């Protein structure tokens, strides 16, 4: 599977992968990450989140893993982490977005206030 090209990502798929970039997380933590990092402008509802995770798992970008022993046990809580293919897909998407932001900046489309805080 490592020689496979990662499939294209949807915005929600990329956001989930970003949430998992620092390690494993459960669905609610992924939802909170996306909401926090976008200052509330993007909110992944449970339906979108779990359909997205199911697609990422089916594509081999994310895998389900055992929970964290330091947290209280909740049989309903499922944890996920990126696979090596998921890391490749996230890096590829990040490179593409960085190029697009560079073009937008050169075209004068990037708000200067955002540049100073980024």
C-alpha positions as CSV (number, residue, x, y, z in Angstrom):
1,X,0.0,0.0,0.0
2,X,2.9,2.4,0.6
3,X,3.6,2.6,-3.2
4,X,0.0,3.8,-3.8
5,X,-0.6,7.5,-4.7
6,X,-2.8,9.1,-2.0
7,X,-6.2,10.1,-3.4
8,X,-7.3,13.7,-3.6
9,X,-8.6,15.2,-0.4
10,X,-11.8,17.1,0.3
11,X,-11.6,20.1,2.6
12,X,-13.2,18.1,5.4
13,X,-10.7,15.2,4.7
14,X,-7.8,17.6,4.9
15,X,-9.1,19.2,8.1
16,X,-9.4,15.7,9.7
17,X,-5.9,14.8,8.7
18,X,-4.6,18.1,10.2
19,X,-6.4,17.3,13.4
20,X,-4.5,13.9,13.5
21,X,-1.1,15.3,12.6
22,X,0.0,15.4,16.2
23,X,-1.1,11.9,16.9
24,X,-4.3,9.9,17.6
25,X,-7.5,11.6,18.5
26,X,-11.2,10.7,18.9
27,X,-14.0,12.1,16.8
28,X,-15.1,14.8,19.3
29,X,-11.5,16.1,19.6
30,X,-11.3,16.3,15.8
31,X,-14.5,18.3,15.7
32,X,-13.2,20.7,18.3
33,X,-9.8,21.0,16.6
34,X,-11.4,22.1,13.3
35,X,-13.8,24.5,15.1
36,X,-10.9,26.0,17.1
37,X,-8.4,26.3,14.2
38,X,-11.0,28.0,12.0
39,X,-12.2,30.3,14.8
40,X,-15.7,28.7,14.4
41,X,-16.0,29.4,10.7
42,X,-16.0,25.6,10.0
43,X,-17.9,23.2,12.1
44,X,-17.9,19.5,11.1
45,X,-21.1,18.0,12.2
46,X,-21.2,14.3,13.3
47,X,-22.5,13.1,10.0
48,X,-19.9,14.9,7.9
49,X,-17.2,14.0,10.3
50,X,-17.9,10.2,10.5
51,X,-18.5,9.9,6.8
52,X,-15.2,11.7,6.2
53,X,-13.4,9.4,8.6
54,X,-15.0,6.3,7.0
55,X,-13.8,7.5,3.6
56,X,-10.3,8.2,4.9
57,X,-10.2,4.7,6.5
58,X,-11.4,3.1,3.3
59,X,-8.7,5.0,1.3
60,X,-6.0,3.8,3.7
61,X,-5.2,7.4,5.0
62,X,-6.5,6.9,8.6
63,X,-6.7,3.8,10.8
64,X,-8.6,3.1,14.0
65,X,-6.4,2.5,17.0
66,X,-6.9,1.6,20.7
67,X,-7.8,4.3,23.1
68,X,-5.6,6.2,25.6
69,X,-5.1,4.4,28.9
70,X,-4.8,7.8,30.7
71,X,-8.4,8.8,29.9
72,X,-11.6,7.3,31.4
73,X,-12.8,4.2,29.4
74,X,-15.7,4.9,27.1
75,X,-16.6,2.0,24.8
76,X,-18.2,4.3,22.3
77,X,-15.2,6.5,21.8
78,X,-13.0,5.5,18.8
79,X,-9.6,6.8,18.2
80,X,-7.9,7.4,14.9
81,X,-4.5,8.2,13.5
82,X,-3.0,8.9,10.2
83,X,-1.2,6.2,8.2
84,X,2.0,6.8,6.3
85,X,-0.2,7.2,3.2
86,X,-2.3,9.7,5.1
87,X,0.8,11.7,6.0
88,X,1.8,11.7,2.3
89,X,-1.6,12.9,1.3
90,X,-1.6,15.7,4.0
91,X,1.9,16.9,2.9
92,X,0.8,16.9,-0.8
93,X,-2.3,18.9,0.0
94,X,-0.4,21.3,2.3
95,X,2.2,22.0,-0.5
96,X,-0.6,22.7,-3.0
97,X,-2.4,25.0,-0.6
98,X,0.9,26.9,0.1
99,X,1.4,27.4,-3.6
100,X,-2.1,28.7,-4.0
101,X,-1.8,31.1,-1.0
102,X,1.5,32.4,-2.6
103,X,-0.3,33.1,-5.8
104,X,-3.2,34.8,-4.0
105,X,-0.7,36.9,-2.0
106,X,1.1,37.9,-5.2
107,X,-2.3,38.9,-6.7
108,X,-3.0,41.1,-3.7
109,X,-5.8,38.9,-2.5
110,X,-4.4,38.2,1.0
111,X,-5.5,40.6,3.6
112,X,-2.5,42.3,5.2
113,X,-3.9,41.9,8.7
114,X,-4.0,38.1,8.2
115,X,-0.4,38.1,7.0
116,X,0.8,39.7,10.2
117,X,-0.9,37.2,12.4
118,X,-0.1,34.1,10.4
